[in-house]
């Protein structure tokens, strides 16, 4: 199963991780070996956001194994180490950033997608501090171009100055659909990164079908280089011929998220 490619950018749809006990009841086939779960999941979604990299350093061998077990056109995004993002002063994070990008992530090769840098909910917008953090994010590693996305969770970031700063550094702002954190929908890089975090057990797919259709329409609009009319913007949009778009069903009723991803992939075709 591959991402949508046309005159617009590629749209990839996925879930967070591949190891989750309830998925063994409603996503993975009965009797599937745990060691085969990544291979199975990667053939039913087009991308996976790896959350384990947030909690501990992975070995280069792990990245090589993940690459080998997944289809040729599959892409991983990586949640960057908390040691780089959960700190009092992000302006001092450069050594921790370097340790993460030098930890073997380039073993994924062409399957390396965006790197998600998730800030603490208490971290407020300080232009100088955030600017130094963004400036420290390397543009390449081991011959691979790196794409970075910043997930902010304090309402002080809902400001046109933050949008301008992210654009200056070519860093995407995570579009988080959440009950707890602010939604910032402005495009600031050559790709869009959406984390949909409000699935509920009420619906088999976590969301009402109209919501799935709405996510599909938004992703298509972004991929075509435009901005969705139903999402608020903090600053005037910049022209773009196309953008890649990454959409992940994260948190919420997590047991429903693979089904949600499957329906969204279908809605994009």
Backbone torsions as a table, in degrees:
resi	resn	phi	psi	omega
1	UNK	NA	123.9	-174.8
2	UNK	-114.9	163.6	177.8
3	UNK	-71.5	159.3	179.3
4	UNK	-71.3	128.5	176.5
5	UNK	-132.4	129.3	-179.3
6	UNK	-158.5	-147.7	174.2
7	UNK	-66.5	-20.5	175.0
8	UNK	-88.0	179.4	176.2
9	UNK	-74.8	175.9	177.6
10	UNK	-78.0	139.7	175.4
11	UNK	-112.5	121.1	179.0
12	UNK	-116.3	139.2	-174.6
13	UNK	-127.0	133.9	-178.6
14	UNK	-157.7	-163.5	-175.6
15	UNK	-131.4	174.6	177.8
16	UNK	-96.9	111.5	178.5
17	UNK	74.2	-174.7	177.9
18	UNK	-142.4	2.5	178.5
19	UNK	-113.4	105.6	-178.5
20	UNK	-155.6	118.2	-171.5
21	UNK	-52.6	-47.8	-178.6
22	UNK	-61.9	-23.3	177.5
23	UNK	-67.2	-18.8	178.6
24	UNK	-75.1	-5.1	176.9
25	UNK	-104.4	-24.1	-172.8
26	UNK	-138.8	0.4	177.6
27	UNK	-125.1	-54.4	179.1
28	UNK	-79.3	142.5	177.0
29	UNK	-62.2	149.7	178.1
30	UNK	-58.9	134.0	177.2
31	UNK	85.7	-2.0	179.1
32	UNK	-63.8	131.3	179.1
33	UNK	-67.9	143.0	-179.8
34	UNK	-57.3	-35.1	-179.2
35	UNK	-67.5	-14.1	-178.7
36	UNK	-103.2	5.2	-175.0
37	UNK	-69.2	-38.4	177.9
38	UNK	-64.1	-45.4	179.9
39	UNK	-58.5	-41.7	-179.8
40	UNK	-68.5	-50.5	-176.9
41	UNK	-60.1	-39.2	-176.2
42	UNK	-70.9	-8.7	176.2
43	UNK	-103.5	4.8	177.4
44	UNK	-123.5	-11.3	169.3
45	UNK	-130.2	169.5	-176.0
46	UNK	-105.6	-3.0	176.8
47	UNK	-161.7	157.1	174.2
48	UNK	-135.4	135.2	172.0
49	UNK	-90.7	121.4	-178.7
50	UNK	-88.3	117.1	-179.3
51	UNK	-94.2	-20.8	-178.2
52	UNK	-62.3	-26.2	179.2
53	UNK	-69.8	-14.7	176.7
54	UNK	-73.7	-34.3	-172.1
55	UNK	-92.9	-32.3	-179.4
56	UNK	-153.8	156.2	179.6
57	UNK	-71.4	130.9	177.0
58	UNK	-93.1	156.1	-179.8
59	UNK	-85.4	153.6	173.8
60	UNK	-54.4	-34.9	-180.0
61	UNK	-63.9	-35.5	177.9
62	UNK	-63.9	-45.0	178.9
63	UNK	-62.0	-40.7	178.2
64	UNK	-62.9	-41.0	-179.2
65	UNK	-66.0	-42.7	178.7
66	UNK	-60.8	-41.7	179.1
67	UNK	-62.8	-40.1	-177.1
68	UNK	-70.4	-27.5	-174.5
69	UNK	-87.8	-4.7	-172.8
70	UNK	-116.7	158.5	-178.8
71	UNK	-61.1	160.3	-175.5
72	UNK	-58.5	-35.4	-175.0
73	UNK	-97.8	15.0	-179.0
74	UNK	-80.4	152.4	-179.5
75	UNK	-135.5	135.4	172.4
76	UNK	-102.0	139.7	160.8
77	UNK	-104.4	153.0	-175.5
78	UNK	-122.4	129.2	173.7
79	UNK	-83.1	117.6	-172.4
80	UNK	-68.7	161.0	-175.4
81	UNK	-56.7	135.6	176.4
82	UNK	-64.1	-21.1	179.7
83	UNK	-70.4	-18.2	175.9
84	UNK	-89.0	-27.1	-171.0
85	UNK	-110.0	-28.0	-179.2
86	UNK	-95.3	76.6	-177.4
87	UNK	-145.1	158.7	-176.8
88	UNK	-64.4	-41.3	-177.1
89	UNK	-126.1	105.8	-179.4
90	UNK	-67.3	-19.6	179.1
91	UNK	-65.9	-15.2	179.8
92	UNK	-103.0	16.7	-172.8
93	UNK	-86.2	-5.0	-172.0
94	UNK	-54.4	-44.3	178.7
95	UNK	-61.5	-39.8	179.2
96	UNK	-69.2	-35.6	175.6
97	UNK	-62.0	-45.9	-179.5
98	UNK	-61.7	-41.1	179.9
99	UNK	-61.1	-38.5	-179.3
100	UNK	-68.2	-50.7	-175.3
101	UNK	-70.5	-18.3	178.1
102	UNK	-96.4	8.6	-173.7
103	UNK	-83.5	-1.7	-180.0
104	UNK	116.1	7.7	-176.9
105	UNK	-62.1	-26.3	-179.1
106	UNK	-71.6	-7.7	173.7
107	UNK	-64.8	-16.8	174.7
108	UNK	-72.3	-18.6	179.4
109	UNK	60.2	-133.0	-177.9
110	UNK	-66.8	-11.0	179.6
111	UNK	-86.8	1.2	176.4
112	UNK	-81.1	115.7	176.8
113	UNK	-99.2	-152.5	-177.6
114	UNK	-64.3	153.8	173.1
115	UNK	-105.5	123.5	-178.5
116	UNK	-95.7	122.2	176.9
117	UNK	-107.9	105.1	-175.0
118	UNK	-98.4	119.3	-178.7
119	UNK	-86.0	158.2	178.3
120	UNK	-67.7	148.6	179.3
121	UNK	-59.6	-23.5	-179.1
122	UNK	-86.6	-9.0	-177.1
123	UNK	-75.3	118.7	-179.3
124	UNK	-92.6	162.0	-179.3
125	UNK	-76.0	115.2	172.3
126	UNK	-124.0	108.5	-173.5
127	UNK	-53.3	-42.3	-178.4
128	UNK	-67.0	-44.0	-179.0
129	UNK	-66.0	-47.7	-178.9
130	UNK	-67.8	-35.3	177.1
131	UNK	-62.0	-43.3	178.8
132	UNK	-66.8	-36.4	178.0
133	UNK	-64.2	-48.0	-179.5
134	UNK	-62.8	-37.9	179.6
135	UNK	-65.3	-25.6	-178.6
136	UNK	-82.9	-8.6	-179.8
137	UNK	-77.5	117.1	-174.4
138	UNK	-70.1	145.3	-179.2
139	UNK	-81.2	-21.9	179.7
140	UNK	-151.6	159.4	176.3
141	UNK	-153.1	127.2	178.1
142	UNK	58.3	31.9	179.6
143	UNK	84.2	0.3	177.9
144	UNK	-104.3	135.9	172.5
145	UNK	-71.1	138.1	179.5
146	UNK	-108.1	138.6	176.2
147	UNK	-116.8	132.3	-173.5
148	UNK	-118.8	144.2	176.0
149	UNK	-133.6	136.7	-177.1
150	UNK	-108.5	121.8	174.3
151	UNK	-102.3	111.6	-179.8
152	UNK	-104.2	149.2	-173.4
153	UNK	-134.4	15.8	175.4
154	UNK	-112.8	137.6	-175.2
155	UNK	-62.3	-16.7	179.5
156	UNK	-64.6	-17.3	179.3
157	UNK	-78.5	-10.7	-179.5
158	UNK	-78.2	79.0	-172.4
159	UNK	-155.5	141.3	-179.7
160	UNK	-61.0	-28.7	179.1
161	UNK	-65.1	-34.5	176.9
162	UNK	-68.5	-40.2	176.7
163	UNK	-59.8	-46.0	180.0
164	UNK	-62.3	-40.6	-179.4
165	UNK	-65.7	-44.0	179.4
166	UNK	-62.5	-39.8	177.6
167	UNK	-64.8	-38.7	179.1
168	UNK	-58.3	-37.0	-177.1
169	UNK	-98.1	-1.1	179.4
170	UNK	67.6	29.0	-179.9
171	UNK	-101.6	130.8	177.6
172	UNK	-75.0	147.1	170.9
173	UNK	-98.2	127.3	179.0
174	UNK	-63.5	129.1	173.7
175	UNK	-89.3	99.1	-175.9
176	UNK	-99.1	118.3	172.5
177	UNK	-93.6	103.3	-169.0
178	UNK	-145.8	151.6	173.9
179	UNK	-81.5	-11.7	-171.9
180	UNK	-114.6	-24.8	-171.0
181	UNK	-123.2	157.3	-175.3
182	UNK	-69.3	151.5	175.9
183	UNK	-101.2	121.7	175.0
184	UNK	-123.0	114.2	-170.0
185	UNK	-105.1	1.1	-176.5
186	UNK	-68.2	131.7	172.0
187	UNK	-72.1	133.2	-179.6
188	UNK	-131.1	0.4	-179.1
189	UNK	-144.8	-171.2	-179.2
190	UNK	-87.5	15.4	175.8
191	UNK	-150.0	162.3	178.2
192	UNK	-117.2	142.4	-179.2
193	UNK	-130.3	112.0	-177.1
194	UNK	-111.7	131.5	174.3
195	UNK	-119.6	109.8	-176.0
196	UNK	-96.4	111.5	-165.8
197	UNK	-120.1	21.0	-173.3
198	UNK	-123.1	25.6	176.3
199	UNK	-64.3	150.0	-179.4
200	UNK	-131.0	156.3	179.0
201	UNK	-72.0	-10.6	-178.5
202	UNK	-62.4	-33.1	-178.5
203	UNK	-110.0	143.1	-179.5
204	UNK	-57.8	-35.8	-179.9
205	UNK	-100.6	13.8	177.7
206	UNK	83.7	-24.6	-178.8
207	UNK	-137.9	153.4	172.0
208	UNK	-64.0	146.3	-179.9
209	UNK	-53.3	-32.0	179.2
210	UNK	-66.4	-32.1	177.5
211	UNK	-69.1	-40.8	176.7
212	UNK	-60.2	-43.5	178.7
213	UNK	-62.8	-37.8	179.2
214	UNK	-66.2	-42.9	177.0
215	UNK	-61.1	-40.2	179.8
216	UNK	-63.2	-44.3	-179.4
217	UNK	-64.7	-40.7	178.4
218	UNK	-63.4	-44.8	-179.7
219	UNK	-62.6	-42.2	179.2
220	UNK	-63.7	-39.8	179.7
221	UNK	-64.9	-46.7	176.9
222	UNK	-60.2	-44.5	-177.5
223	UNK	-62.0	-29.4	178.7
224	UNK	-81.2	0.4	178.0
225	UNK	90.2	10.7	-179.2
226	UNK	-110.6	-177.0	176.9
227	UNK	-122.7	138.0	-178.6
228	UNK	-64.9	135.6	-178.5
229	UNK	-69.7	-20.7	-176.5
230	UNK	-93.1	7.8	177.4
231	UNK	-117.9	138.3	-178.3
232	UNK	-75.2	141.7	177.4
233	UNK	-116.5	143.2	-180.0
234	UNK	-92.2	-19.8	-176.7
235	UNK	-144.6	158.5	177.0
236	UNK	-58.5	139.8	-179.3
237	UNK	-72.6	146.4	174.4
238	UNK	-95.9	144.1	-179.6
239	UNK	-64.8	141.6	178.2
240	UNK	-148.0	132.8	-179.7
241	UNK	-68.2	-33.8	178.8
242	UNK	-169.2	162.1	176.1
243	UNK	-143.2	139.9	167.3
244	UNK	-70.1	150.8	-177.2
245	UNK	-135.5	127.3	178.7
246	UNK	-114.7	125.3	-177.0
247	UNK	-125.6	121.8	-178.5
248	UNK	-123.8	134.6	172.0
249	UNK	-91.8	111.4	-171.3
250	UNK	-127.2	142.9	172.4
251	UNK	60.7	-151.5	-174.7
252	UNK	60.5	-140.6	174.5
253	UNK	-82.4	81.4	-170.0
254	UNK	-57.1	-30.0	180.0
255	UNK	-64.5	-19.6	-179.7
256	UNK	-90.4	-15.0	-168.0
257	UNK	-64.1	-38.1	176.3
258	UNK	-59.6	-38.3	178.6
259	UNK	-66.2	-40.6	177.9
260	UNK	-60.3	-44.3	178.7
261	UNK	-62.1	-40.9	179.5
262	UNK	-61.3	-44.5	-179.2
263	UNK	-67.4	-37.3	179.4
264	UNK	-67.1	-40.9	176.3
265	UNK	-58.5	-41.7	177.7
266	UNK	-65.1	-37.1	-179.5
267	UNK	-70.1	-18.9	-179.0
268	UNK	-86.4	-13.9	-176.6
269	UNK	-86.3	NA	NA
